[in-house]
Amino acid sequence: MSGPSRTIAPEVRRVQTTTWVALVVITVGTAGAFLLDEDANPVAQGLFAMVAALQTMIALRWWQTTRRRYGR
């Protein structure tokens, strides 16, 4: 027996998507800026690159789950 179907308003889904896109763009942009800076600490460059990659993977997983769950 399956539980009740949850529906999310289109406005809520749009805001959730926009939030994830903004977070990923800011993180990837910061990582890119640090990677281009020759005077930056290599540890900071690697940290920002790792965080950007991890956040992108989490965002993609959220997107896949949301599309599968709500059939869009």
C-alpha positions in Angstrom: 0.0 0.0 0.0 1.5 3.3 -1.0 1.2 6.5 1.0 -0.7 9.6 -0.1 0.7 11.3 -3.2 2.5 14.6 -2.3 2.2 17.4 -4.7 4.4 20.5 -4.7 3.1 23.7 -6.1 4.9 24.8 -9.2 6.1 28.0 -7.5 7.8 26.0 -4.7 9.5 23.7 -7.2 10.7 26.7 -9.2 12.1 28.4 -6.1 13.8 25.1 -5.0 15.4 24.8 -8.5 16.5 28.4 -8.5 18.1 28.1 -5.1 20.1 25.0 -6.2 21.2 26.7 -9.4 22.3 29.8 -7.5 24.2 27.7 -4.9 26.0 25.7 -7.6 26.8 28.8 -9.8 28.2 30.7 -6.8 30.3 27.8 -5.6 31.6 26.9 -9.1 32.4 30.5 -9.8 34.3 30.9 -6.5 36.3 27.7 -7.2 37.1 28.9 -10.7 38.3 32.3 -9.5 40.5 30.6 -6.9 41.9 28.2 -9.5 42.8 31.1 -11.8 44.5 33.0 -9.0 48.2 32.2 -9.1 48.9 33.6 -5.6 46.1 31.5 -3.9 46.9 28.8 -1.5 46.8 25.4 -3.3 44.9 23.9 -0.3 42.2 26.5 -0.7 42.0 25.9 -4.4 41.5 22.2 -3.9 39.0 22.7 -1.1 36.9 25.0 -3.2 37.1 22.7 -6.2 36.1 19.7 -4.0 33.1 21.6 -2.5 32.0 22.7 -5.9 32.1 19.2 -7.2 30.3 17.8 -4.2 27.6 20.4 -4.3 27.0 19.8 -8.0 26.6 16.1 -7.4 24.1 16.7 -4.6 22.1 19.1 -6.7 22.0 16.7 -9.6 20.8 13.9 -7.3 18.1 16.2 -5.9 17.0 17.1 -9.4 16.8 13.5 -10.5 14.8 12.5 -7.4 12.5 15.4 -7.8 11.8 14.6 -11.5 11.3 11.0 -10.8 9.0 11.6 -7.8 6.8 14.2 -9.4 6.9 12.9 -13.0 8.4 15.9 -14.7 
